[in-house]
Amino acid sequence: MIQDILRINPEVRLFASMWSPPAWMKTSNSIVAPDNAHCHAMPANWHTVHHGAATGSGVDYYPVLAQYYVKYIEAYRALGIPISVVSLQNEPDIARTYPTNCWTPEQGSEFAAVLKDAFRAAGITTQIWGIDDNQHTAFGVVDELLTTPGGRDDVDGVGYHNYDGQPLWTAEAVHAQWPTESGHLTEITQGANKLIEYLRAGLSSYNGWGMMFEFSTRDGVLYNAGPGWWQDMPVNRSDPDADTPPVIWPKPGDPSNFELNTYYYIHGAFSRHLQLGAQRIDSPGRIGNLTNVAFRNPDGTVVVIVVNRPDTRYITTVENTPPATVRVATPDGAFTDTLPGDTIATYVLSPTVGDAVPRTGWAATASHTHDAYTARQAIDGQSATRWMSGVDQAPGQSFVVDLGAVRTFDQVTLNQMEYPSDFPAGYAVQTSVDGTTWGPVVARGAGTPALTTITLPPQSARHVRISLTASAPRWWSIGEVSVFNAGRGVLPLAGGLTTTASASHTAAGHAPGQALDGSASTAWTTGVAQAPGQWFQVDLGRPRTFNAIHLNSHVNSGDFARAYIVQTSDDGTTWSDVVARGNGQTGDSHVWLGTRTARHLRITLQVAWEVNPWTIHEFRLLRLAEPPLTRQGWTAAASHSGDATSPNAALDGDPATRWTSGAAQADGHWFQVDLGANRWVNGLRLDSGPYAGDRGRATKVQLSHDGVRWRTVADVEGLAAANLVLFPVSEARFIRAVQTLPAASNFWSIAEVDVFGPRETTSRLTRLPQHGWTATTQPVGDGDPANGIDDRLTTRWASGTATAGGEWFQIDLGATRTARAVQVITSGPMEAGRDHARGYDIYVSNGDGWAKVATGQGYGPVLLAEFDPQQVRYVQVRQTGSSDTAWWSVGEVHVLA
C-alpha cells in the first residue's frame, strides 16, 4: 500500500516513531509498563533501555538499538520506501500498559548522539526529531538536546503532541529560542481551529493519527472507532469528540470500499492548497470567532485559510456560530466574503505586484511619533506592532523609508493593521537617491481603510517619502510598510495592461482567457487529445521583459503538455526561433526562456498524447533574479569522467576548469551534485563555458533525498552553452542531470554548476552573547533573575503575583554594546502560557538616564520589540498591562543587534 501511495504522490514523506524497544533491552524486561504513570514521577530507570552504569546496568544497548533503526530504514529503502524522519521515542515521559518506554531528557539526548553516529556510518540521511511528546516535556528535552552545538547536530527538529487540551504555547517559545530547529505536530487528530493554532505557533507540519480503523470494540460491541475514541474516550467518556469517525472507514455493506469523513475535508482545506516549501506570512490573530493563517507558496500564490468558529478544541459540538464578514487585504487589493458559522474557507490568491523589496538595511523616520510607537515598528515585519503619529492628520506630516540602497520599485503599501481607520486622508509620494534632494511628486491620492496601495511609475531610488496633503480628525498609523517591484517575480497580467490569450483548440466554457484570470478554479483546455501543432498564445499588450513562464495544470495534473516548444514575437505574426524546448511534468511546468523582451508568446505541442487534453489553469509570466545557492559542503559525482578531470571541477568557481565525460554523449550519462543536506531547490544551471559544443543536448533533471530513490522534475533540450532548467520548488539533497540524447561528436563538459532555490529567510537580527550579564527585577518575585539570561527554558523568573503594571526586568550587559531589539520568551509550567506581558515599554541606558525606545502590546509567549540602533549597557523591560490571575513569567530575555 505504501508503495502505491508513493507511486501516486512521490512527495509523500514517511515518519516513524518507536513506541518500545524489544523487552530484552529494557530494565523492566517488558515492552509494556506495569502501570499507567508519568515516567518522571516513577523511580529512576524504572522502564527504560539498559545504558551501562548510567542505568545501573552491566550492558549498554544504545548502540544495539541504534542498529535496529538502521536496519529498519535500510529494509524499507530496499523496497523503494524512504523513511524521511524518525523520532527518538514516542512519548518518552508516559508509561502505559501498552508499548511504551521511559527516557529522561538526558537519556534521550545521549541516545540521539549514538543514533546520529550510526546514521552517519551507514550513510543514512533520515532526519531525527526530539520530544515527540506532550508539551509538558518540551522545555526539559530541548534544553538537553539543543543547548550545545553537538546536541544541535544530533537532531533535526522537534515534535509535539497536544493531548493536554491547552493551547500549544510551548512550541512558539521553543521556536523563538531555537529558530533554526523545525517544529512539527507529530500526533493528534484535531479540527481546523487547532491546525491554525499549530501553524501560527511556528510548526512546519501536522501529522494526524488514526487515518483508518477497520474495526474496534467498546463495551464489547464491534464498531468503527475513530481517533477521537482512542484519544478522548479513555480520558473522558463524556468528551463530545469521543465518537468522531476517522479520516476514512469501510463503507457499510461494502468493506472493499470506503467513505470519506469530516477530517478528510478539514485536512484537505490545508493540504490541497499548501505546497511543500510554503512559508508562513504574518497575518492578524484571532478576531472574535475568526481565526486564520496565511502562507506564500513557492509558485508565488498566497493561501489564506480562515475558520469561523469559537476558540474550542472540539470539532463535533454545535456552537451555533453566526456568519461573519471576512476581509482579506493584500498588496493587490482587498475583498470581502461572508463565512457561515463553523466553516472553513481557503482563499488562493495570485499576486501580481511582483517581488517585495528585501528589508535588509531599511530604516524609517517620521515627522511626528506618539510615545515610543516609532517608525521602526512599521518596518519590523510584525502585525502586532505599529507606528502612530499621536496627532490629528494635517498637511505636511511625513513618513520616510530608507531602503538601505538604491532599489527599483513601483508600488508602496501602507497596512494599518489593528487601526484600519487611521489611513491617510490624502498623500503625496516623492523619492530621493540621497535623502536630501527630493524629486517631484510621483503619486498622489487618498488612502483607504485598512490598506492603502500606492502605484507609482517605476522608480530607482533609496528613499521614499509619503507626505499628508489633507487634514482629518484622527491619527495616522502604519502597521507595516511594504515596497514592491512589478518588474521582478511573477509579473502582472492586468492592472492597466490589456493581456489576452488565444488557442488553436478550445473546449466550450473554457476560454483561453481563463488561464490569465488569476483564479486556479478556472482553466483553459483543448477539450480534445493532445496533438502536434496545437498552440496556446498570449498577447501581453505591449513589449515586456521576462525570462520564464509557469504553466499550472492544478487539479488536472495529468493534462500537462507532453512535449512543447516556445517562441516569441513582436507582432504576433513573425515568430522567433525556438527559445525553449522540453517535456512537461505532472501538475506544473516551469520553463526557462532566457531574458527576452517581446509582446507575444506561443507554446506549441510537438507530439500526440491520446489520453489527456491540454489544460492550463494558470499561465504566469516571470522575471526571476534569485542568486544561486552557496556551494559550501557540496560534492559532485558523474557516471563517466575523462582523464585528469574531476566532477568537483564544476564546483570550484573557476570557469577555466571543467569536468568532462571523456566519452561521446550518450543516453543515460549523468552528473550529480550532493548538497550536503536537504535544501529547497527549483533550478539547475549547467554551464559549458568555452566548450559550447560539449553542452548537453537533452537533459532530464532528477532529485533525491538519499541518492538512491530518484524522481524526475524536468526534461528539456539544451539550447545554449549555459542552460538553466527550472522546476517546481522541491526539497532534496541530491540533484542529478541525466543525458537523454546522444551526440557522437562531442563529450559532455561542464565548467560550472549552479543550483537555485527560493530566497532563504535569514534573520535581520543577531543575538548578543549573554556572557557577563547580570539581571535584577521588580518585584523580587519567584525565582532567580539570572534564570532569565541562562539560555535555558526550564528555568524562569516570575512576578509571583498577578500583574498590575510597573513590574520590570533589567539587564546589565557588562559593557556598552550596540542593540536593535529585545526579545522576551515566556516559560514555566503549562499554566504559565498565559503569563506573558500584556503591554510593554523598552528602556535603554548607558548609566546616565533611561530612554524609552519601544512600546506596545503583548499577545502571547514571545515578545519582540525592535528599535533604532542604540549604544547601551542597561536594558529594562517594563510590564505595563494588568491581569486578575496571570503572573509575568520570563524564561529568556535576548538582546539583539
N, C-alpha and C positions, 0 to 999 in steps of 0.2 A: 504493500500500500504506500509506504513512504517513497519507494522508487517511482510509483505512478504520480504521486504529488509533485516530485521534483521534475518529472517529465513535463507536467502541465505548467509548473512555475519554477524554473531553476533558481530563482532568487529566494525561495523559502529558506529560512535559517532554522536549524535544529539546536535546541538547548536541552542539555541533560543534567539532571540533578540527582545525586546519590542520596538515598534515604538511610541505608545502613550498609556498612561493610559486612563481610562474612562473619558469622558468630565467633569463629576461632581466632579472629584478630582482636576481639574486644575483651575488656576486663570483666564484663558481665557474662561472657560466653553465650550471648543471645543477641539476635537481631532486634528483638522487641524488648521494651523496658518492663521491669516487674510492676511498675505502677505509672500512673499519669502524673507528671510533675514538670516544673521548670528545672532545668539542669542546674542553674546557678543556686537553687535552694537545696540541692541534694549534696551528699558527701562528695569530696573531690575524687575524680577518676572512677566514678560510680558505674558509668555505662559508656565507655569511650574506647579508643583504639590504643593498644599497647604501644608505649613510646619510651621504652627503656626506663632509666632511673626517674625520668620526669613523671611517670605514672606508677612508680614503684614496681616496675616490671623487669623481668630478665631478658625481654626481647623487644625489638623495635620494629613494628610492622608498617611504619610510614612509608619506607621505600617499597615495600611489597604492595601496599595499597596503591601507590602511585603507578606501579606497573599494571595494576588492574585497569586503571584509567587508560593507560597507553594501549593495552590490548583491546579494550572496548572500542576506542576510537579507530584503531587500525582495522578491526574486524568490520566495522560499519563502512570504513573507507574502501575496503576490498569489494564491497557491494555497491560502490558508487554513491554512498550516502555520507556526506561530510557532516561531522558534528562541529558546529561553529563555536559553541560555548559549553563549558561545564561549570557548575558551581562547586565550591569546596564541599558543601554538605547542606542538605535540606534541613532548615530549622534546627540549627545546632544547639539551641537552648531549650528544646522541647523534647521530653521523653514521653513516649506513649506506648500503649500496648499494641502498637503496630510498628513496622520497621522504623527505627529512629537511632540516632547516635548523638552523644553529647560531645561538644567541643567548646572549651573556653576560648575567648578571643586570642589568647596567647597560643593555644594549641592549634587553632585554625591558621594563625599566621605561620607557625612552624611547618605545618603540613603544606601550606601554599609554596614555601621555598623549595621543599622536596619535590612537589608536583611540577613546578616550573622547570626545575633542573631535569626531571625525567622527560618532560616535553621537549626541551631543547636537545637533549641527547638523541631523542627519537625523530627529530625533525618535524615535530607536530606544532602547528600554528594555532590550534584551538585556543580560544580565549578562556581565562579563568576569572570567575566572579566570586566576590566575597559576600558576606552577610546571608542572603537568601533566607531571611527570617523576618519575623515581625519587627516593627521599628524600635521596640524597647531595647534591642541588642545593638542597634546601628552605631551609636557613638563609641561603645567599647570596642567593636570589631574594627571600625575604620581607624581608631587611634592606634591599634596594634598593627594593622596592615599597611597604613599609609604614612605614618609619621617618619619613616626612614626611606631614603632613596631605594635601598634594596627591597624593602617591602613593597614600594610602589611598582617596582619592576616585576614583582611576582603575580600581581593581579591586574586585570584589565578593566575592571568595573565592579559595581556592587548591585545587589538585587534586594528587593523588598517584598514582604507580604503585608497585608493590611487587615488582618482579622481582628485587630483590637477595636475596630469601629471608629477610630479617631481620624481626623484629617492627617494626611501623611506629611506632616511638617518637618520631620527629621530629614527627609530626602532633600528638601530645599536647603536646610542647614548644611548637610554634608556636601551638596553640590557647590555651595558658596565657599566652604572650607577647602574643598579639593576639586576645583572646576575642571581639571583635565581628566578626572575619572568619570566614566559614563555611569549613569544610574538606570535601573530597569525595574519594572514591576514584574516579578517572576512568578507570582502565584496568587491569584484570587479571581473570581468571576464577579464583575460589577457592571453597573449601568453607566450611562453616558455622563452623568454628573461626576462620578468618581474618576472616570477616564480623563475628563478635562482637568480635574484636580491633579491627577498624577502627572499629566503632561505639563501643566503650569508649574509644577514643582521641579521641573528640570529633568524628568525621566525621558529616556530615549526610546523605550519600547514597553509594550504591555503584553503580558502572556496570561490569557485566561486559562483556567484549568478545567478539566472535565468537559471536553468538547462533546463527547457522546458516552452515555452509559446505556449499554444494551438492556440491562435489567438490574434490579436491586430488590431488596426487601425492606419493609418497615412493618414492625409488629406482625411479622410472619406473612405479610401479603406481598406478592411479587408485583412490582410496578416499575415504571420508567423514572427513576430518580434522576434529578439534575444536580448540578454543582451546589445549588442552594441547600439541598438536603444535607449534603456532606459537610458543607462549611457552616451551616446555620442550625440545622435541626439538633445535632448533638449538644449544642451550646444553649439553645433557647427554642423549645418546641413551639412557642407562640410567635417565633420570628416570621413576619409576613412573606419573606423570600424563601422560606424553607422548602416549598414545593415548586420553585421555579424550574422549568424544564431546562435541559442542556441546550447547546447550540443546535444540535440535530438529534433526532431519535428515530428508531424504527417506525415505519408507517403502520398504524394499526391495521391488522389483517393482511399486511404485505411486508413481512420482515426483510424481504430482499430490497426494499425501497426505504426512503427516509423522508422526514418532514423537517423543514427549517423553522426554528423558533425565534423568540424575541431577541436573544443575544446575537443571533446571526445578523439581524438587521441593525442592531445597535453598533456592533463592531464594524459592520460594513460602512456605516456613516463616516468612520475614520479611515479604515484600511483601503477602501476602494479609491479614495482620492488623495491620500498622503503617499508620496513616493519615497523610496529609500533615499536617504540623504537630505530629506526636508529639514529645514532649520526653523525653529520657532521664532516668531517675531512678536514684539511686545504688543499687547492689547489690554484694555482696561479689565479689571477683575469683575467679580460678581456685582451686578446692579439689580437689586430686588430678586426676582425669580430667574433672571437671565444670567447665565454664565457662558464663557466662551474660551476658545483657544485658537490661535492663528499660526499658520506656517507658510513659508515660501518654499515651494518645490524646486528641485534642481532645474526643471524646464522653465522656471520663471513664473509659473502660475502661483497665485496666492489662495490658500484654502482657509476658510473661516468656519469653524464648527460652533454652533450656538444651541444651547439647551434651555428650554423654558420650563423650569421645574424647581421647587424649593430645594434648599440645601439638605437633602436627605440621601442616605446611602441606599435606601430601598428602591427597587425598580418596579415592584408589583403593587404597591399601595396606590390607591386612588386619592390624589391630592386635590382634585378639582381646581387645578391651576388655571387662572383666567388667561385669555390670549394676551400677548404683549407685542408692542411695536419694536422691531429691531431696526436700528440704523447702522449701516456699515459705511464708514467713510474711509476712503483710500486716496492716495495722490491722484488717481484717475477721476475721482468724483465720489459721490455718495448716493446711496439708495436706501429705501426703507422697505420693510416686509412685515407682515403680521404673522406671528408664530403662534399657533394654537397651544394650549396648555399641554404639558407633559409630552413635548415633541422635540425632536432633534432636527435641525436644519444644517445642511452643509452647502456653503457657497464657494464656488470655484471661480476665481477671477483671473483674467488675463491682462496683466498690466501693460500699458502702452506708453509709459512715461520714460522708459529707458532705465539705465542704471543709476542708483543713488551715488552721489559723490562721497567717497570714503571720508570719515570724520577724523582721521588721523591728523593731529596738529591744529584742529579747529580751536578758535576762541570766540567769545561773544561779549559785547558791551551794550549798554542801554542808557538812554538819557535819564531815565527815572527807574528806581528799583524800590519795591516795598520790602522793608525789613531785610532779611537775607535770602529772599527768593530771587537769587541772582540770575543774570543772563546765562551763566554756565549751566544752570539747571534746565535750560531749553535746548541744550545740545548734548545731553548726557545719555540719551537712548533709553530713558526710563519714563514710563507713562505716569508714575506716581509723583514725579517732581515737576516743577514749573517755575518760570519767571513771571513776576507780577509787577506792574508799574506802580501801583499804590495810589494813583491819582486818576481823576476822570480824564478821558481822552481829549486831547487838544492838538491842533496842527503844530507840527514841528517836533513832537515826541518821536524818538527813533530807536531802532534796534539794529545792531550791526553785527554781521558774522564775518569772521576772518577764516577763510578756508585753508589757511596754512601754506598755500602755494597757488599759483595761477591755475585755475581749473576752467574747463569748458562745461557750460550748463545752460539750460533753457527753461527751468521751472523751479519755483520755490513754493513749499507748502508750509503753512502755519497751522499746527494742530492745537486747539485749545484744550483738549483732553477733558478734565473734570469741570471746566468752566466754559461751556460751549457758547455762552452769551458774551464772553469777553473778546469777541472778534474785532478787528479794526474797522471803524466806521468808514474810513477812506484811507487809501495808502498810495504812495508813490515809491518806486524802486529805482535805485541807482547802483552802479557798480564802479569799482576802482581797482587799479593794479597795485597801488601803494598805500591805500587807506587815507590819503591826503587830498589828492586831486580826484574829484568825482565827475563822472560822465553825466550826460543828460538823462532825464527820466526815461527808462526803458519799459516801464509798465505802470499803469495807473488804474485804480478801480476801488470797489467797496468790498469789504470782507463778507464772509458768510458764516452763519453759526456753525460751531464745532470745528470746521476745517475750511481754511482759505487756501485755494490753489491759485497761484500767480504764474501765468505763462509769459515767457519773455522771448524776444529774438535771441538766437544763440549768442552767448557771451563768453569771453575769455577774460577772466578777472580773478582777483584774490579776495576782494572784499565786496559784500552785498549789504546795502543799507535800505531798510524799509522805514519810511517816514510817514507819520499820520498826516492826513490832509483835511480831516474833518473832526468835529467835536462830538462827544457822546457822553451821557451821564453814567458812565461805567468805566471800570479799569480796563486796561489792555493786558491780557495774559497769554502766554505761549507755553504749552506743554512740551512741544517738540518742533524744531525747525528741520526740514529736510530739503536737500537740493538735488536736482536730477539732471541727467544729460540724455535727452531722447535720441542722440546720435550713437549711443552705446547700449549694448544689451539687446533686449527684444525691442525692435523698432516699431513705432506706432504705424498702424494701417488706417487710422482715422484721424480725428482732430484737425479738420480743415483740409485734409487730403481726400482726393477722390480716387479711392482704390477699388478696383473691380476685378472680377475673375471670370474666366470663360473656360469651356472644356469641349472636347470632341464628342463626349457622350455624357448625358446627364439623366438620372432617374427622376421620375416625377416627384415633386415635393422636396427635392434635394439640390437646390440651385447652387452653382459654384460659389456664389457669394456667402453661403453658409459656412464655408471654410475660412472666412475672413471676419466673422461677426463677433469673435471673442467668446463664444459660448461652446463649451465642449458637448452640450446636449444636442447640437445641430451638426449636420455634416453634408458635404457634397459626396456623391457616389456615382459611379458609372451605371450601376444597376445591371451591368452585364459582365461576363467573364473578362478578365484582363486579356488584352491582345496587343501585338506590336502596333505602334502608331497612335494609340490613344494618348491624349495630352491634356494637361491642366495648365492654364496660363494666367498670370497675374499682371495687371497694369497698375503700377504704383502711383500713377497720376502725374508724376514728374520724375526726373532722374534722382535716384537715391544711391548712397554709398553703403555697401553691405559686404559681408564675407561668408554668410552661411544661411541655410534655411532649415526649418524643422517641420516635418510632416507628421502629424499626430493622428493615428487611427483609433485611439481611445478604446471604447468597448468593442469596436470592430477590429480587434488586434490582428486578425488574420488577413485583413484587406489591405495590407501594405503593398507597395509597388515591388514586384519580384525583380525586375531589372529596369534601370532607368538611365536617361541622360538628362543633363540640364544645360540649357542655353540661355543667353541674354540678348536683349535687343534695345535699341534706342527708339525705334519707331513701330515695333510690333510687326514689321514686315520682313526686314532683313535681319537674319539671326546669326549670332556668333558661332564660332566653332564650339564644340563641346567643352564646357568648363568643369563638368563633373560627371562621373560615370560610376555606377555601382549597383549593388543589390540591396533592397530594403530589408529591414528587420522587423520582427513582430512588434506591433504597437507603435513604435517611434522610429523614424528615420531622421538622423541628423547628418546634413550634407555640407561639407566644407567646399566653398567655391573660390577661395582666394578673394582678396579685396577688389571689388568691382563697382563701377558706377554705371547704372542702367535704369531704364524705366520699366522694362518688361522682362519677365522670367517665364520660361516654359520648361515643364518636366514632361518627358515623352517616354512611354513604355517601350521596351525592346523585345520582350518575349511574351509568349502566350501562357496563361495560367487559368485553366478552366474551372478551378474550384472556387475562386473568390472574385468578386468585383474589386474595383479600386476605390477606396474610401479615404477621405481626408476630413477629419473633424475640425482640425485647426491647422492652418498654414501660418507659420511665423517667420518673419524676416529678422535676421540678427546681424549685429556688428560686434563681434567679440574682441575683447582686448585683455583677456586674463593672461598673466605671465605663467610660464611653465613652473611645475613643482621643483623645489630644490632637490638635488640628486644625492644628498647626504645618505650614506649607508647603502647605496644601490650597487647591484652587481648585474652582470649580463652573461648570457649563455647563448649558444647557437647550435643548430644541427650540424653545420659544416663551418670550418674556418680554414682560410688559406695559410700558407707558410708565413710565419713571423707576424701574424695579425691575431689580435685578441678581441673578443666581443666587447671587453671593457674599454677599448679604444673609442668606442662610440659614446662613452660617458665621461671622457676626460676633459671636455670643454675646449678641445683643440680641433678646429675643423680641418687642419692639415694632416691629422692622423685618421685612420679609418679601420673598420673591420671589413673584411671581405670573405665571401663564401669559399673562394678558391676553386669554385666549380660553376659550370653554367647553371643559370637559374632553372629550377625545376619545381614542379608541383610538390608541396609538402616541406620544402625547406623552411626553416623557422629561425627567428631571432627573438630572444626573450629577455625581459628585464624583471629582476626581483627588487621590489621597492623597499624590502626590509621589514615592512609591516603593512597592514591593511591601510589603504588610503582611498579617498573618494577621487575618482578619475573620470574624465569624459573626453579625452583626446590623446592621440599619439602622432608625433611628427617624426618621420624618418627622412633625414637629410643626407643625400648622397654627395653633397659638397661639389668638388670639382669633377667628380666621377658621374656626371649626369647620365651617361649611357648605362650605368650599373644600377639605376633606380629599379625598384620592384615594379614589375609590370602589372600585377594584380595582387592585392593584399587582403587577407582575412585577419581581423583583429579578434583575439580571444582573451578572456580574463579568467583568473583562478584565485581562490583563497589559499590553496595548498600546493599548487604546482602540479597537481595530479588530475583533478577534475576541472575541465575547461568548458566555457560556453562562448559562443560566437556573438559579438555585439556589433560588428560592422564588416562590410565586404565591398571593397572599392577597387578601381583601377588606378594605378599610379600615373598621373598625367604630368608630373613635374619632378625635378630633382629633389625638392623639399616638399614632401607630400604630407599634409595633415589629414588625419582621419578622425571624425567626430562620432560620438555615440552617446546614448543616454548615460547620465551620471550613475556610476556603479561603484561599489566598494570591492577592492581587490588588492592583493599583494603582488601578484604576478600578471604581467601583460605581455602577450606574445603576438608577433606578426608572422603570418604563415603565407607563403607564396602559393598562388593558385593558377598561375600561368607560366609556362616555360619561356626562356629566352636563350636560345642555344649559343648566341654570340657574346653573351655578357655574363660576368659574375654578378653577384648581388653585393653591393658595397653600401655601407652606412658610415658617414663621417661623424654625425651627431644624432642622438636620440633625445627627444623631449617628450615628457608626459604632462598632460594638462588636467586640471581639476577645478571645481568651483572655488571661488575665493574663500580661503580658510579664515575663520573668525579668530582674530587674535585680540587679546586684551589691550586696551589703551593704557592700562594702569598696572603698576608693578608693586608688589608688597614690599615694604621695608622690613628687614630682619628685626626680630623682636629682642635681640641680644642687648643686655644692659638696660632694659626698660624697667621702670617701676610703676605701680598703679596705686591710686587712692580713690576712695569713694565717699559719697554722702547719700544715705546714711552708711554706717559701718556695715549693716546688713548681714547676710548669711553667706559665709564662705570667704576665702582669702581673695582680695582684689587681684592678686597675682594669677589666680585661676583664669582670668580673662585675657591674659597675654602669654599663656604657656603652650600655645599651638595644639591644644587638645580639647576635644568636645565633651569628654567625660567629666571634666571639671567645670565649675562656673562660680561666679559671684551673683548673688540675688539680693534685691532690696529687703526681703524678709517680711514686708508688709505690702498691702495693696497700694498701688501708686497714686500719688496725689499731685504730682508735678513738683519740680525742684530737685529731684534726685540727679546725681551726676556720677560719671565715671571718668577719671582723669589719668592721663599717662604722661610720664616724664621720659622722653626718648633718650635721655642721657647726653645728647648733643644736638646742635641745631641741624635740622635736615630739611630738604625740600619735600613738601607734601601737597597732594592734589585731591585727596579723597580720604574718607574714613568709612570703614565697613564694620558693622556690629552684627554678630551672629548669636542667636538665642540657642541655648542648650539647657539640658536638665532632664528630669523625669518627664513622662509622657504628658502630664498636665501642664508642663512648662511651655507647651506650644502656644499658649495664649499670653505668655509673659513677655511680649515684645513691647518696645517703646510705642506709645500711642501718638506721640509727637516728639520732635527733637530740635535742638539747636546745637550747632557745632561751633565751638570756640577754639582759637589757637592763640599761642603766646610765645614770646621769647623771654619772658620774665619781667616784662615792662608793661603789663596790662593785657587784658583779653580783647580779642576782636572776633565778633561773630561773622562766620564765613558761609554758613548754610543753615537753612531751616526747612522744616517740612513735617509731613505726617508719616506715621509708621503703620504699615498694613500687614505685616507678617514677620516671620522669624529672621528675615535678613533685611538689614537697612544699609543702603549705600548712598552716601552723600558726597557729591563732587563739588569742588570749588576751584577758583583760580589758584595757580601755584603760589605757595606761601613758604617762607623760611620760618620754621617753627621748632621749638623744643618741647612745648607742652601742648597737649590736645585734650580738650574736655568735651564729652558728650553729655548734654543735659536732656533729661527726660521731661517733656513738657505736658504730657497728657495725664489722664486720670482713669482709674478703674475701681469699681467697688470690690473686686475679687482678685484681680491679677497682680502678681508681683512684676518687677522688672528683672529679668534673668539675662545675664551676659555670659555667653560661653567663650567667645573670642572677639577681640577688637583688633582690627588691622588698620594700619595707616599706610596709604599708598601714594606713590609718586608717578 
